[in-house]
Amino acid sequence: MADERLFIVTYDIADQRRWRRVFRTLNGYGEWLQLSVFQCRLTSRRRAELETKLRELIKAGDDHVLLIDVGPAGGITVAVASIGKTFAVIERHATVI
């Protein structure tokens, strides 16, 4: 979409239960890059929706979420430089039991 912006979202959540809820919420808005780091392409409406959901999930005095606006998402291919362990895009597959 033409009006999408690229955001890097990072979070530090004190409670494991809240952390899982934040993770599941962000998973619906973007791509998981690394523990507590997501890449999200969001319209202004989706950003506002995400922020509202995150505010409802976190405990303001204990948790911290950063939304870093990288700029317009159109035509951007994110290049990730990795120091230390090799960066690999995480591929997730459903497992039916």
N, C-alpha and C positions, 0 to 999 in steps of 0.2 A: 504494500500500500504506500501511496505517496506521502501520507502524513505520519508514517511510523518513525519512531526514534529508537535508537539502540541504547539499551541500558545494561550495565553490569550491576547485578544485585548481589550484595554480600550480607551475611547475617551472623550474629553471635547471640545465640539463644541459651539462656541459663538452664532451662528445664528441658529434659529429653523429650517429654511428651509434646511440649510446645514446639520444640525443634522439628519433630516429625510432621506436625501440622503445617508449619511454615514451609517445610520442604515439599509436602504434597501440594500446597497451594501454588508455590512457585513453579512446580513441575507442570502445572496447567497453563503457565504463561510464557515459558521459555525453555531453553536448553540448559541442562545441568552440565557445568564445566568441571567442577571440582567440589570437594566438601565445602558446603556453605557458600558456593558461588554459582550464579546463574547468568546467562546471557538472554535478554528478553527484547524482542522487537514489539513496541507498544504504541498504539495510538494514544492521544491524550485521554480519551474515554477509558481505554483499557488500563492506562496507568492509574487513573483516579480509582477505578474499580479495584485494582490490585492494592493500592495504598489503603483503601478502606478495609479490605479483608485483612491485611497485615496488622493494621491498628487494632482490629478486633481480636487477633490471635496473640499478640505479644503482650508482655508485661513491661510497661514503659520504664520503670525504674531498674529493671534487671536485664532487659534484652535490647539489642541494637540491630537495626537494619539500615543499610546504605543503598540508595539507588543512584548510581553514577550515570549521568546522561552523557553518552559518547557523541551523540549528534544524530543527524538524519540517517535512517536505516537504509534508504534506497541506494542500491548499488554498492553497499559496503559488504565486503567479505572480511570477517574478523580473522586476523592472523594472530595466532597465539605463540609466544616465545616461551619456552620452558627451560628453567634452570634446575638442575638436579634430576629428578625422575623424568622420564620421557612422557610428554603429554600425548594422550590418545583420546579421541572422542569416545565417550562412553556409549556403547550400543546396548539398548535394553530390549529384551524380548519377553513377551508374555509366556508364562508357564501355566498350562492348564492341568489341574489336578483332578 
